[in-house]
Structure formats: C-alpha cells, structure tokens
C-alpha cells in the first residue's frame, strides 16, 4: 500500500523520518510546481535521487572537466563510446583509467544531497511512497543516512533566508570584472568558478563546499556588483517558511523548539501563569508526536484510524482527551486548551 498525500498536510521531514525509522525500501515520488523528484531508499537510507529538471548523469562529465579530473576531448570520446553500449558514463571513465572510483562517488553523493535539500524549500506539492525492490549500482553504491541528511536539510532551510529569492541551483552568473581586490578566502575560491556557464549547482560540485556557504558567497559577490545573473531558471523551491519546520517530528528536530516557543509567546496574553505556558508547550509537542503516529498507522494499514484509541488514550495536560477528527484522506488532532472550549483562540493544533 502506497503512502501518498500533500506536502502541506505531511511534510518532507516527517516522510523521511517515517521511511528511515521503519527501514523501508522503495521509491518516494515528489511532484512540485516546477520539478518531479524520485528518491530511492534501501532499508530506510537514500541510495539515489533523480530530478526531471536536473539530469545528474549529464552533469557528471561537466563537473569532472571543471574539476580538472579529465580533459574535454577525453569526455567527448567517452560520450561517443557510451552511445554504442549500455555502460554508464562513470563505469567507462573508471575502466579507461581517466578518473578514480572515489572521485565519481564523491560527486554523485553531492548531487544526491543537492537534489534532496532543494525539496525542503517546497511549500506545495504531492508525495507518494511505493514499497518495492530498488536496483542499486554495485560499482558506485551510495547509501546516505536519511536522518543525517534530514538534519542537514533543515539546517540549510533555516539559514536560507539570507539568500531568499536571490538565486536557485540553476542560476548562472557571469563576472562584471576580471580582477577584484579585497576578496575573502572563500570568495577567492568561488569567484574563478563564475564563468557564465556554471550554474550554482555546478559551482557547489566543483568547489566541494557546503551548499549554503557557496550560495551565500555568490549573493555577497552579486550585491557588491562583482558578478551578475546571466540567466535564472524559474524558481523550483520557494523560500523556506515556518510551515516547513513545523512538519518535523519534535523528538528529532530540536531546532523546531525555538519556533514553537516563539509562536506560543505571541499567545502569552491568553494565559498569565507560567504553568499554562508549560502545559501548552507540552500539548504542542504531544500533538506533533500523535500526528506522526497517525500517519505511520496509515502507512501500515492503508487508511487512517477510525478511532483515536487505536493510537493513544492519553489525555492532554489539562486532563481531557485530545480531539481527533478524521474524514477521508485528512485528519485533525488538537487540544481545546486551558478553557476546555473547542473553537476558541487558545486551541492548540
């Protein structure tokens, strides 16, 4: 039974955790406004990523040339040879001794991470996870710890406000000056990679630096007038928002605690006693956990539970049962809060 729905209702962070902790093998299809991404899992870890817009196989050769691992004429000859065979580009390059196996694996690993991380910025989209056997590349087998990648993705999303709306992985920059004084160490590494051809994603691959560090440096150079955009592809992922962070399960995503506290502080006039504040925080945490448990139930049984007692019988901090409403493919979990009245301003979702 496939797990499917809207990213608005069940965020990418929750989906990845569910797959990881239940050690699922299968394919997660994510469809957004501007891209279609397939993530491949084996026993809960990510072993591959495919983007409709960004063909990683095509970019591998370009990155190898830009890094100086192979010459352009060598790449052209290998691409010509590949046309008449079923071999992958990387297999041919290693077989001919042009590059080392670990060099290709490093690049492919970075590309998988980039593909996954950019989906964290999606505000809208759909998901569908189908349990199935997943073929793996025995020569270039890559297995990324989903939980570690999840934490990295959320960290980048949290930092991304610095470059919000100023570039995407597909943005191409060109220099406005051949020589620029007073560059920082990082800028000196990134500036030569701006050539009017490399997009941001390629620059990240070539530099082997952190996605955010590269993007922040490019924005800094652009704001100083040193470089300018040559062309910008339509934005794949919109700017990260609090909504994305709130979808993450509380136990594993500690950075979200700050956001929840901030949200609850805005409601502080509704309750003057610190005890109520603590109870509201506890209720919000529990609701996140219960929401995850309900989705896990659907994943195992094919439908949401008709009775909340199948999930829990625990009460909220005020001693009342949590409110569970289910209709078709949607559900709601909430607490009526300190006043015990549903539909008032102190309700907790």
Secondary structure, DSSP 8 states (H G I E B T S, - for coil): --EEEETTTS-HHHHHHHHHHTT--EEEEEE-SS-EEEEEEETTEEEEEEESS--HHHHHHHHHHHTTSS-HHHHHHHHHHHHTSS--HHHHHHHTTSS-HHHHHHHHHHHHHHHHHHHTT-SS-EEEEEE------STT---B-HHHHHHHHHHHHHHGGGGTTT--TT-EEEES-S--SS--HHHHHHHTT-SSS-BHHHHHHHHT--HHHHHHHHHHHHHTTSEEEEE----SS----HHHHHTS-TTT-TTHHHHHHHHHHTTGGG--SHHHHHHHHHHHHHHHHHHHHHHHHHHHHSS--SSGGGT---B-TTS-B-EEEEETTEEEEEB-TTTT-TTSTT-B-
